[in-house]
Amino acid sequence: MALKLICFHCGKEMEFVERVGLRDECPGCRSDAHVCKNCEFYDVKVYNECRETQAEVVREKERFNRCDYFRPRGGGGPGAVQDKTAALRAAAEALFKKS
């Protein structure tokens, strides 16, 4: 089963055979792949920036770690955030557009 992951740093799609290894890197920017920012549980709005309550605290979110709860997030990356922001801005402008 192939796993697909979007790099948190450059947005390049990565593919892994069974799991993301501790020392795997993005082929585009050489950033570590097994990091908090590539995990499904990563969320800046919650305590320790992790929605998994049993996970140990990881201070460096952009460097590889040995978290047992790591689960690759399916989409996202820098482009997805920018696209979502642009779509929300366009919707707000359309809503408040003067006739």
N, C-alpha and C positions, 0 to 999 in steps of 0.2 A: 504494500500500500504506500503510495507516494504522498508525502506531506508537502504542502505549499505554504510559503511564508513570505510576507512582504517585509523587506528591511526597514526598520524604524528610521534609519539614517538617510538612505538614498532612495528608498522606494522601489528598488529592484526586487523582482520576484525570485525567490530561491526555492529549490526543490530538494527534498531529502527522501531517502529510501524508506526507512522505518521510523526514525526519530531524529531529533536535532541533537547532535553530539555536543559535549561540553566545549570542545575547541573548534567547532565549525565556524566558518566565517562567510560573510557575504562576498560573492565573487566581484561585485561592483566596487565596493568601498573598503573592503577588508575589515569591516566592523564585526565584532563577535555576534553570533546568531543566538546563542542560548543566554539571552539577557532579559531582564524584566520588561523592557520596552517592547519586546517582541512577544510577550506573553498575553494570553487571553485575560488573565486576572489583573493586569496592570491598569491602574486607574488613579490619576493624580488627585481625585476628589475624596479619596478614602484614606483612613489611617495607614501609614507606612506605604501608601500608594499601591496597595495590593488588596484585592477583594477576597483572597483566600485567607481566612482568619487563622489557620494553623501554620501558615508559612513563616519561616524565620525572617527577621528583618534583614533586608539587603540594602546597604547604603549606596553602592555604586550601581545605578540602574542600567548603565550602558556598557558594563563589562560582564564577561561570562560569570556565571555563578552555578552553584550545585543544588539549586532548589529542586526538591522532589515534586513540587506541584506545577512545574513549568508545563504549560500547554500552549503550543504555537497559535497565535491569533491568525485568523484567516485572511483578513484584508486590512486595509489601512495604509499606514505610511504617511509621509509628509504630503503627498499629492492628494490623498483622500481627505485630509483635514482642510486643505486649501479649497478643494472642490465643494465641500460641505459649507464652508464659510461663504464662498461665492454664491452658492445656491440660496442660502439664508438671506444674504444681503439683497439679492435680486428679488426674492419674495417680499421682503420688507419694503423695498423701493416701489414695487408694483402695488402694494397695499396702500401706501401713503402718497402715491403719485397724484399730483394735482391735475384736474381735467381742464 
